[in-house]
Amino acid sequence: MRAIRVATSGGPEVMELAEVEAPEPAARQLLVEVAAIGVNFIDTYQRSGLYRMSLPFTPGSEGAGRVVAVGPEVTGFAVGDRVAWAMTPGSYAERALVPQESAVRVPDAVDDRTAAAALLQGMTAHYLVTSTHPVRTGETALVHAAAGGMGLLLTQLVKSLGGNVIGTVSTAEKEALARQAGADEVVRYTEVDVAEEVRDLTDGRGVDVVYDGVGASTFDASLASLRPRGLLALYGAASGPVPPVDPQRLNSAGSVFLTRPSLAHHILTREELEWRAGQVFEWIGTGALDIRVGATYPLAEARRAHEDLEGRRTTGKVLLLP
């Protein structure tokens, strides 16, 4: 089968398409014929070496497809089942091994591409608005990169919970997408000072929560945009990691809270995984959550997909198709 392999850490050019032996499922594993693969910033962190990986490896942690074989001791899944997964390595391939503990069934109402596009970012958005900072009616959230895959989902979910959204974007095209998703106000970070604009839009109060997946380039503005005792949820680092922070800065910003959450710690049990995935798929099925696939690339063009994602040339979700 064909798979993307990374032999050394580095830029997108280190990813190479290779012919490899198709794996056999071990105990409690599913062998899945991959239909679509989600591309996420965590893939770029692992490829670059920001997150250490054992080399060589096949990148990718999200996908959807059909089970073609099951290993010993598998329960609850059978050949022919449609499944999706997140936080499972080795997804940039025509076939992938998925632990049964990580797989979830895909409802008939959700197609493979939508399932692959929805799970990792959908469950991340779910825990951010329900667990990290449960959004309450009338609250205001600042959502960075509001036209990206995560930004569009967060905007929709905050609005569905009765909150207001101020989104940041870089272009008129992205502003239109953010407003279409429900953003009440949109700030072009290339043209104005974000924190000053947020203060103006909130009559000097600041926002209740900032959902920041960008990191280094937005961190200062995020802190400066919070109301006293507000929360900064730093869930990613698309622009690079944030340097060490003096805790006194949190005091000076208004006794604010800072957290660095991750999906892995919010799907620790099978029950929690099924709850979050089930709600995401339910919202998609009813039309309450719109998944926008902004770009698709053949598996062989994984390098270009990473270049476009890191270059902020994409909107919505990016997929690879084997």
C-alpha positions, 0 to 999 in steps of 0.5 A: 500500500502507499503511505507518507513517511517521515524519516527526519524532522523538518519542513513539509519536504521531509514527507515522502510517498512510499510503498510499504507493506500493508499492516495486519491487525493485532489484538483489539485493532481494526484494519481500515481502508481509509477513505479520507484523512484529516489534516491538522496543525498537530501533524505539522508539529510532529513533522517539524519535531516540535512534538517529538516522534520516533523516526521514521513514522507515518503522520496523521492522526484523524481519518474515516473509512471502512473496516476490512479486517479485525484483530483478535479480541475485537468487540463491537466492530466488524468487517464492513463497519464505517468508522472514524478516529482521532488522536491515532497515529499513522493515518496518512496511508491507504490503510490504517491500524486503529485501536478499537478504543479509539474508533467510533461508528459513523452514522449513515447520515454522515459521509466519509469526508465529513466524518474525517473533517469533523472528528478531531476539530469537532471534539476539540471545539466541543470540549472547549465550549462545554468543559474548558469554559462552558459558554453561557447565554450573553457571554462574549468569546474572542475566536482567533483564526475564525475562518479556519476549520476550528474557528468556524466550528467554535463560532457556530457552537458559541452561537448555539449556546447563546454566546456572542463571537468576535472573530479575527481574520486576515482577509475580506474573504475570510471575514465573509466566511466567519460572518456566515458562520455566525460571528457578530463582529470580525476584526482584521488583525492585519489592519488594526490592533486586536486588543484595542478593537476588542475593548472598543467592541465590548465598551471597555469590558473585554471578553469572557473567554479567548479561544486561541489556537494560533499561539505566539503571534496572538498571545499578547492580544489574547491576554489584553482582550480578557475581562477581569477573571476571564479565561484564555484557552490556548489550545494550539500554536499554529504560529509557534509556541508561546515563550515562558510566561511570568505568572504576574502577567495574569495578575496584571491582566485582571487576575485572568486564567490561562489553560493549555488544554488538549483533546487527549485529556478530554476523551480519557474514557470510552464514555467521554469519547462516545459522548463528544463524538456522538454530539458532533455527529448528531449536530451534523446530521440535524444541520446544526453544525456545518462542516466546511471542507476548504480543500482536498489534496491527493495523498501524494500531495501531502507536502502541498497540503502542509505548505498551504495550511502553514501558509494560512492559505486555507479556510475550513478543513483540509483533507487528504484523499488516498 
